[in-house]
Amino acid sequence: MKELLLQKIHSRQIKVGVIGLGYVGLPLAVEKAKAGFVTKGFDIQQEKVAMVNAGHNYIGDVVDDDLAELAETGMLSATCDFSFVRDMDFIAICVPTPLDEHQQPDISYVKSSTEEIAKYMKKGSIVVLESTTYPGTTEELIKPILEEGSGLICGRDFYLGFSPERVDPGNLIYKTKNTPKVVGAIGADATEVIAAMYRTVLDGDVFTVSSPAIAEMEKILENTYRNVNIGLVNELAILCDKMGINLWEVIEAAKTKPYGFQAFYPGPGLGGHCIPLDPYYLSWKAREYGFHTSMIESSMMINDKMPEYCVERASKILNEDRKPLNGSKILILGVAYKQDIDDYRESPAIKVIEILDRCGSVVDFYDPFVQEYSHKGEKRKGLSAITPEIVQEYDLVMITTAHTKVDYTMVSSNAQKVFDTKNAMKDVVHRKNIILL
């Protein structure tokens, strides 16, 4: 089976299926198709399927012309019918892995997708999970479901592995195509075949590890590392405010050390799908072994409380002018979770707005990339533009995303007070009304 699959990979005879056409799945499907593999994506949202089939892009990291050409030539298509799996040789699972209301891993999308795959997969199939999850998912959950549902034996009749997604929306250098990939599979043959498939498609290095659990833990380490270090600087931001020390200047000084230090920056909290969520997967799994991830959980607590802390700071800033939080007009600049993208998943800015609403503030937002957002079933529209006259209307302007498409000099010149939680105004000369996190 290994030699046959390697030959089919080399000759581009492998048919690729991608389950989930979001920020991870669609870029992967596009790269597979561009590499010469006939690719079909699956999504439960009919709107996404229709857009892919029409060649209309909805993901920032995908080139519009690439998708249009692939759809026109038939190299890439999409469906809402899971039975398409019966014609696929390589199936990548790229579905969401959120947390539930109890901050526990919700792997229901992975589980249901695997159950559907098992109904239709054939002998010689390759199944790879790309969704971030807890260590053990591939071997403890997916493998038994596939074997029981299909009657096939892993390693003998099909190959199974884990290759964690590495997607950084808005990154101008690293995309799906050139980002190094990690592959961990069940058995040496599966590892070789899955790695060969990714090497055929991607320009980045493909690094193989000895098991899916290693690859799963590796992904958790990547984002937990960032969570812990961001938690450190967020805690220092709180301390430095009490001490009257500019932490941003401290970090710039520390960056001059050519070894042993990597700069992380404070902010109103963590956003996106990975960094705020992945440590919860690890701490949840650790409890099975009677282990308490104290350092990790401490950083999570610090980061989770930053939106509330930023509102407390905003209240103190307003209080200096004898203005209460209740009834004050506040303009939020930026609701995307990071600069220069339209992705607002888990955005701390939305949490800040929610807290301000509860405090009775009159809140508006402006984001050049996000005209409106949905939160807890409700939509909220932002300002279509900001002018000097508009900025002057607010008691406080609060910067929660450091978008480069904002005229910060204009904002500073017309705002009564600016609370800059991202140091977005570092190049603004007029600074008397600017307060840094």
Secondary structure, 3 states (H helix, E strand, C coil): CHHHHHHHHHCCCCCEEEECCCCCHHHHHHHHHHCCCCEEEECCCHHHHHHHHHCCCCCCCCCHHHHHHHHHHCCEEEECCHHHHHHCCEEEECCCCCECCCCCECCHHHHHHHHHHHHHCCCCCEEEECCCCCCCHHHHHHHHHHHHHHCCCECCCEEEEECCCCCCCCCCCCCCCCCCEEEEECCHHHHHHHHHHHHHHCCCCEEEECCHHHHHHHHHHHHHHHHHHHHHHHHHHHHHHHHCCCHHHHHHHHCCCCCCCCCCCCCCCCCCCCCCCHHHHHHHHHHHHCCCCHHHHHHHHHHHHHHHHHHHHHHHHHHCCCCCCCCCEEEEECCCCCCCCCCCCCCHHHHHHHHHHHCCCEEEEECCCCCEEEECCEEEECCCCCCHHHHHCCCEEEECCCCCCCCHHHHHHHCCCEEECCCCCCCCCCCCCEEEC
